[in-house]
């Protein structure tokens, strides 16, 4: 029985902890905050309940596998999953609106043709077919196995872009923006794809074409909501860990990974207490001082992208008045000036015309009664630091801008507001420890490997990386995959290549 110390109680780290405990290890999780879940948080106010992190689940097979492999009760026996249909409504700058059905390729094409004009559905379907090819080419090395020593193979973009005649020569789209301009050939379809990239914290101007996997996964495997809020999923994972006798120590900040005889040998907590361990799993972003030597990878390993990673600005609205019949769970109000928004977000400024995602779950657990409604507004923004999100005036102006734009999705929104709670990257930084309140994006192939994350197996023997800041990146599904990979590496050794 090995002693394993896990740093952080995010969903990826807890997934690793549960699997390692089932394999017979003694697992202790050290979490700096007072609770589990990491970014999968919850806010409650006078009977209103809000998710403060992810609002929907994609690729639920990852969580289903975790529950199958760690106990008798399935995921569906621990939480109630419901498919969101339509998957989302999109409001474009020209006033066009379209609702896209959940996990129906033909239905999406038909909806796009009806709303945007004949041919729109065919262009989007062709794009998703190419995205499927990219998925087939990259799924295993990108998502289902530890990052290989020859990870440079993922530096090549798997998306089979169409050949285009541009400036007297043949070219192929290499970025999200180029796919929108050259292949989708409709400003609204381009905005639709841009919106997927932006929601994951990716700059459409530079993100590789392989970001096509993001809409492909959602429109193929569906969008799911957990009744009671996504925090219920974190609760279920935590309870599975406890059932497998994982020990949790809350309010315990790890300041250093202890090294002995050239390998990880435990963790040092604030105050100097040392907890010895045979192996250590780091479920947060590595930073100077935490890991011996300051880094867990070197010059020949995965490159680290220059520049800051954006965060999330969230407005939680307690509303009077019932949710109207036919209201959509998720509406995306696209920016009137996408280019300016991207320049602001990735240039460290506040966007004047943000893209806003409006979540309106039809869930009695989120509201005090049927005469009220809980609504969440979210926008991708520059992190804390480049923007001073602790400034009350900056916070309020941007919150007002989101409410104004969200009024297109929620009838009489401003007049219905009873209470407003604002959460910015500053709160994310304070609660999770992520520098600038940054939210990790998923890993992508292409761009010479610039959108990969550090591998789960580090250069310090006995130290492993799990969670959104490690391979295969951020998001509930990707973080869950990281837990699977770390458990495999610990149990089966460094030669583990993933489940088949």
C-alpha positions in Angstrom: 0.0 0.0 0.0 1.5 3.3 -1.1 1.0 6.6 0.6 -0.2 9.2 -1.9 -0.6 12.9 -1.2 -2.9 14.8 -3.6 -2.7 18.6 -3.7 -6.0 20.1 -4.4 -9.6 18.8 -4.4 -10.7 19.8 -7.9 -12.6 17.3 -9.9 -9.6 16.1 -11.8 -7.5 15.5 -8.6 -10.5 13.8 -6.9 -10.9 11.5 -9.9 -7.3 10.5 -9.5 -7.7 10.1 -5.7 -10.8 7.8 -6.1 -9.1 5.6 -8.7 -5.9 5.3 -6.6 -7.8 4.4 -3.5 -9.6 1.6 -5.3 -6.2 0.3 -6.3 -5.3 -0.2 -2.7 -3.4 3.0 -1.9 -3.7 5.2 1.2 -4.7 8.6 -0.3 -4.9 11.9 1.5 -6.1 15.1 -0.3 -4.8 18.5 0.9 -7.1 21.4 -0.1 -6.3 25.1 0.7 -9.9 26.1 0.8 -12.7 24.9 3.1 -14.4 22.7 0.6 -14.0 20.4 -2.5 -14.7 21.0 -6.1 -12.1 23.6 -7.2 -13.8 25.8 -9.8 -17.0 23.8 -9.6 -18.5 26.1 -7.0 -21.9 27.2 -5.7 -23.4 30.4 -4.4 -26.6 30.5 -2.4 -28.7 33.6 -1.5 -32.1 33.6 0.1 -33.3 30.4 -1.6 -31.6 31.1 -5.0 -28.8 28.7 -6.0 -26.2 29.3 -8.7 -23.2 27.4 -10.2 -20.1 29.6 -10.2 -18.1 27.4 -12.5 -19.1 25.2 -15.4 -22.8 25.3 -16.2 -23.1 22.3 -18.5 -21.4 18.9 -18.9 -20.2 17.6 -22.2 -18.7 14.1 -22.8 -20.4 12.5 -19.7 -18.8 9.2 -20.6 -15.7 10.4 -18.7 -17.7 10.7 -15.4 -19.6 7.5 -16.1 -16.4 5.6 -16.4 -15.1 7.0 -13.1 -18.2 5.8 -11.3 -18.1 2.4 -12.9 -14.4 1.9 -12.0 -14.7 3.1 -8.4 -17.9 1.6 -7.0 -21.2 -0.2 -7.5 -23.4 2.9 -7.9 -23.4 4.4 -11.4 -23.2 8.1 -12.2 -26.9 8.2 -12.8 -27.5 6.6 -9.4 -25.6 9.4 -7.7 -26.9 12.4 -9.7 -29.7 13.2 -12.1 -28.5 14.0 -15.6 -30.8 15.7 -18.1 -30.1 16.5 -21.7 -30.6 20.2 -22.5 -32.7 20.6 -25.6 -32.3 22.8 -27.5 -28.6 22.8 -26.7 -28.5 26.5 -27.1 -30.0 29.6 -28.7 -27.7 32.0 -30.5 -28.5 35.7 -31.0 -26.3 37.4 -33.6 -25.4 41.0 -34.1 -27.7 41.4 -37.1 -30.7 40.3 -35.1 -30.8 36.8 -36.5 -31.6 34.1 -34.0 -31.3 30.3 -34.2 -31.9 27.5 -31.7 -29.8 24.4 -32.2 -31.1 21.0 -31.1 -29.1 18.7 -28.8 -26.9 16.1 -30.4 -28.7 16.1 -33.8 -26.5 16.8 -36.8 -29.4 16.9 -39.2 -31.5 19.0 -36.8 -28.7 21.6 -36.5 -28.3 21.8 -40.3 -32.1 22.3 -40.7 -32.2 25.0 -38.1 -29.3 26.8 -39.6 -30.8 26.7 -43.1 -34.1 28.0 -41.8 -32.5 30.9 -39.8 -29.5 31.8 -41.8 -30.6 30.8 -45.4 -30.2 27.9 -47.6 -26.6 26.5 -47.7 -25.7 27.5 -44.1 -26.5 24.0 -42.8 -24.5 22.3 -45.5 -21.5 24.4 -44.8 -21.7 23.8 -41.1 -22.2 20.1 -41.6 -19.2 19.9 -43.9 -17.2 21.7 -41.3 -18.3 19.1 -38.6 -17.4 16.2 -41.0 -13.9 17.6 -41.2 -13.9 18.0 -37.4 -14.9 14.4 -37.1 -11.8 13.4 -39.1 -9.7 15.5 -36.8 -11.3 13.8 -33.8 -10.5 10.3 -35.2 -6.9 11.3 -35.9 -6.2 12.9 -32.6 -8.6 11.5 -30.0 -6.3 8.9 -28.5 -2.9 10.7 -28.3 -4.6 14.0 -27.4 -7.1 12.8 -24.8 -6.9 9.2 -23.9 -3.3 8.5 -23.2 -0.5 10.3 -21.3 1.5 12.8 -23.3 4.0 10.9 -25.3 7.7 11.6 -25.4 7.2 12.3 -29.1 4.5 14.8 -28.4 5.7 16.8 -31.3 3.5 14.7 -33.4 0.6 16.7 -31.9 2.2 19.8 -33.2 0.7 19.0 -36.6 -2.9 20.1 -36.9 -5.2 17.1 -37.6 -8.0 19.3 -39.1 -8.2 18.6 -42.9 -8.8 22.2 -44.0 -10.1 22.8 -47.4 -7.7 24.1 -50.0 -8.4 27.7 -50.8 -7.1 30.0 -53.6 -5.9 33.0 -51.7 -3.6 35.8 -53.0 -2.7 33.9 -56.1 -1.6 30.8 -54.2 -3.3 27.8 -52.6 -3.7 28.0 -48.8 -5.5 26.2 -46.0 -7.1 27.6 -42.9 -4.8 27.3 -39.9 -6.9 29.1 -37.3 -10.4 29.4 -36.0 -10.8 32.8 -37.6 -9.6 31.6 -41.0 -12.0 28.7 -40.9 -14.8 31.1 -40.3 -13.8 33.4 -43.1 -12.7 30.9 -45.7 -14.8 27.7 -45.1 -18.0 28.8 -43.2 -18.2 32.0 -45.4 -20.9 33.6 -43.3 -20.3 36.1 -40.5 -22.9 34.4 -38.3 -21.5 30.9 -38.7 -18.0 32.4 -38.1 -19.4 34.0 -34.9 -20.8 30.7 -33.9 -17.4 29.0 -34.1 -15.6 31.9 -32.6 -18.0 31.7 -29.6 -17.1 28.1 -28.9 -13.4 29.0 -28.9 -13.9 32.1 -26.8 -16.0 30.3 -24.2 -13.0 28.0 -23.6 -10.6 30.9 -23.3 -9.1 30.6 -26.7 -8.3 33.4 -29.1 -10.0 32.7 -32.4 -7.3 34.7 -34.2 -4.6 32.3 -33.1 -6.2 29.1 -31.9 -5.5 26.3 -34.3 -8.0 24.8 -36.6 -8.2 21.7 -34.5 -10.4 23.7 -32.1 -13.1 22.4 -34.4 -13.1 19.5 -31.9 -15.0 21.7 -29.4 -18.2 22.2 -31.3 -17.9 18.6 -32.7 -17.8 17.1 -29.2 -20.8 19.2 -28.0 -23.0 18.6 -31.0 -22.1 14.9 -31.2 -22.2 13.8 -27.5 -24.7 16.4 -26.4 -25.1 19.0 -23.6 -26.1 17.8 -20.1 -27.2 19.5 -16.9 -27.1 18.0 -13.4 -30.3 18.7 -11.5 -29.5 20.8 -8.4 -26.6 22.4 -10.3 -23.2 21.2 -11.5 -21.9 21.4 -7.9 -23.9 18.2 -7.4 -21.4 16.4 -9.7 -18.5 17.6 -7.6 -20.4 16.4 -4.5 -20.9 13.0 -6.0 -17.2 12.7 -6.8 -16.3 13.8 -3.3 -18.6 11.3 -1.7 -17.2 8.5 -4.0 -13.8 9.4 -2.7 -14.9 9.3 0.9 -16.6 5.9 0.3 -13.3 4.7 -1.0 -11.6 5.9 2.3 -9.8 8.9 0.8 -8.9 11.3 3.6 -9.5 15.0 3.0 -7.7 17.8 4.9 -9.4 21.1 4.3 -7.8 24.5 5.1 -4.4 22.9 4.4 -2.3 24.9 1.9 0.7 23.0 0.5 3.7 25.4 0.1 6.2 22.9 -1.2 6.6 19.4 -2.6 9.2 17.6 -0.5 12.1 16.0 -2.4 14.2 13.3 -1.0 16.9 11.2 -2.8 15.8 12.6 -6.1 12.1 11.9 -5.9 8.9 13.4 -4.5 8.6 12.3 -0.8 5.7 14.3 0.6 4.3 17.8 1.0 5.0 20.7 3.3 2.1 22.7 4.6 1.9 26.3 5.8 3.4 26.4 9.2 6.1 23.9 8.3 4.3 20.6 8.9 5.5 17.8 6.6 3.3 15.0 5.5 5.4 12.1 4.1 4.2 10.2 1.0 5.5 7.7 -1.5 4.0 9.7 -4.4 2.5 13.1 -4.9 -0.3 14.2 -7.3 -0.4 17.9 -8.0 -3.9 19.0 -8.9 -3.1 22.7 -9.3 -1.0 24.9 -11.6 2.7 24.4 -10.8 4.4 27.6 -9.7 7.8 28.7 -8.5 8.6 27.5 -5.1 6.0 24.7 -5.0 8.0 22.2 -7.1 11.7 21.5 -6.4 13.7 23.3 -9.1 10.7 25.6 -9.9 9.6 23.6 -12.9 8.3 20.1 -13.7 9.3 20.3 -17.4 12.3 21.6 -19.3 13.3 23.3 -22.5 12.8 20.1 -24.5 9.3 19.4 -23.1 5.9 20.9 -23.9 6.2 24.6 -24.6 4.4 27.0 -22.3 2.3 29.6 -24.2 3.4 33.2 -23.8 0.9 35.7 -22.5 -1.9 35.5 -19.9 -4.8 33.1 -19.9 -8.2 34.7 -19.6 -10.7 34.3 -16.8 -14.5 34.4 -16.3 -16.7 37.3 -15.3 -20.0 36.0 -13.8 -23.1 37.8 -12.8 -25.6 35.9 -10.6 -29.1 37.3 -10.8 -32.0 36.6 -8.4 -35.2 37.5 -10.4 -38.8 38.0 -9.5 -41.2 36.5 -11.9 -41.5 32.9 -13.2 -39.4 31.5 -16.0 -41.6 31.8 -19.1 -42.8 28.8 -21.0 -40.4 27.9 -23.8 -37.4 29.6 -22.2 -34.1 28.2 -23.4 -31.6 26.8 -20.9 -28.6 28.5 -22.6 -28.5 31.5 -24.9 -25.4 33.0 -26.4 -25.7 36.7 -27.2 -22.8 37.2 -29.7 -20.7 40.4 -29.7 -21.6 43.2 -32.1 -17.8 43.5 -32.8 -16.1 40.2 -32.3 -12.7 41.5 -33.5 -12.7 44.3 -30.9 -13.8 41.9 -28.2 -10.9 39.5 -29.0 -8.4 42.4 -29.0 -9.6 43.5 -25.6 -9.8 40.1 -23.9 -6.4 38.9 -25.1 -4.9 42.4 -24.9 -5.6 42.9 -21.2 -8.5 45.3 -21.5 -12.2 45.4 -20.8 -14.4 44.6 -23.9 -17.0 47.2 -24.8 -19.2 44.6 -26.6 -18.8 41.3 -24.8 -20.2 37.9 -25.9 -22.6 36.9 -23.1 -23.7 33.4 -22.2 -27.1 33.3 -20.4 -28.0 30.2 -18.3 -31.6 29.8 -17.2 -31.9 26.2 -15.8 -35.5 25.0 -15.4 -34.6 23.5 -12.0 -36.8 24.0 -8.9 -33.7 23.5 -6.8 -32.2 26.8 -8.0 -35.0 29.1 -6.9 -37.1 29.6 -3.8 -40.4 29.0 -5.6 -42.1 29.0 -9.0 -42.6 32.8 -8.8 -38.8 33.4 -9.1 -35.9 32.5 -11.3 -32.1 32.2 -11.0 -30.1 33.4 -14.0 -26.4 33.3 -14.6 -24.5 35.6 -17.0 -20.9 34.7 -18.1 -18.3 36.3 -20.3 -14.7 35.5 -21.0 -12.5 38.4 -19.9 -8.9 39.4 -19.4 -7.4 38.1 -16.1 -6.9 40.0 -12.9 -3.7 42.1 -13.2 -4.0 43.5 -16.7 -7.5 44.5 -15.6 -8.1 45.6 -12.0 -11.2 43.6 -11.3 -11.2 44.6 -7.6 -12.2 48.1 -8.6 -15.9 48.5 -7.7 -16.5 50.9 -10.6 -14.9 48.6 -13.2 -16.9 45.6 -11.8 -20.2 47.4 -11.9 -19.8 48.9 -15.3 -19.0 45.6 -16.9 -21.8 43.8 -14.9 -24.2 46.5 -16.2 -23.0 45.8 -19.8 -23.7 42.1 -19.4 -27.2 42.7 -18.0 -27.9 45.1 -20.8 -26.9 42.6 -23.5 -28.6 39.7 -21.7 -31.9 41.6 -21.9 -32.2 40.3 -25.5 -32.5 36.8 -24.0 -34.5 37.4 -20.9 -37.7 39.4 -21.2 -37.9 42.4 -18.8 -34.6 41.4 -17.2 -33.5 44.6 -15.6 -36.9 45.3 -14.0 -37.0 41.8 -12.5 -33.7 41.9 -10.6 -34.0 41.4 -6.9 -30.3 40.8 -6.1 -27.0 40.8 -8.0 -23.8 39.0 -7.1 -20.7 39.7 -9.2 -17.8 37.3 -9.4 -14.6 38.2 -11.4 -11.2 36.7 -12.0 -10.1 38.4 -8.7 -12.5 36.1 -6.8 -11.4 33.1 -8.8 -7.7 33.8 -7.9 -8.5 34.2 -4.2 -10.6 31.0 -4.0 -8.6 28.7 -6.3 -5.1 30.1 -6.2 -5.0 30.3 -10.0 -2.8 33.2 -11.0 -5.0 36.1 -12.3 -8.1 33.9 -11.9 -7.2 32.2 -15.2 -9.3 29.3 -16.3 -7.3 26.6 -18.2 -8.4 25.8 -21.7 -8.5 22.3 -23.2 -5.4 20.9 -25.0 -5.4 21.2 -28.8 -3.2 19.7 -31.4 -1.5 21.9 -34.0 0.4 25.2 -33.7 3.7 23.3 -33.1 2.4 22.1 -29.8 1.8 25.5 -28.3 -1.7 24.5 -27.1 -0.7 21.4 -25.2 -0.3 21.2 -21.4 2.5 19.7 -19.3 2.4 15.9 -19.2 1.0 14.0 -16.3 4.4 12.3 -15.7 7.0 14.9 -14.6 10.7 15.0 -14.5 10.7 14.5 -10.7 10.1 10.8 -10.1 7.1 10.3 -7.9 5.4 13.6 -8.9 2.4 13.5 -11.2 0.1 16.3 -12.6 -3.7 16.1 -12.7 -6.4 18.7 -13.3 -7.0 21.4 -15.9 -3.5 22.7 -15.9 -2.0 19.4 -17.0 -2.6 17.1 -20.0 -5.2 17.0 -21.6 -6.3 20.4 -20.2 -9.2 22.3 -18.8 -12.9 21.6 -18.7 -14.8 18.9 -16.7 -14.3 16.1 -19.2 -10.6 16.9 -19.8 -9.8 17.3 -16.1 -11.5 13.9 -15.5 -9.4 12.3 -18.2 -6.3 13.6 -16.4 -7.3 11.8 -13.2 -7.7 8.5 -15.2 -4.2 9.0 -16.8 -2.5 9.8 -13.5 -4.0 6.7 -11.8 -2.9 4.5 -14.7 0.7 5.9 -14.5 0.9 5.3 -10.7 -0.7 1.8 -10.7 0.8 0.4 -13.9 4.0 2.4 -14.1 5.5 4.9 -16.4 4.9 2.7 -19.4 1.1 3.0 -19.1 -0.4 4.1 -22.4 -4.1 4.5 -21.5 -7.1 2.1 -21.4 -8.0 0.3 -24.5 
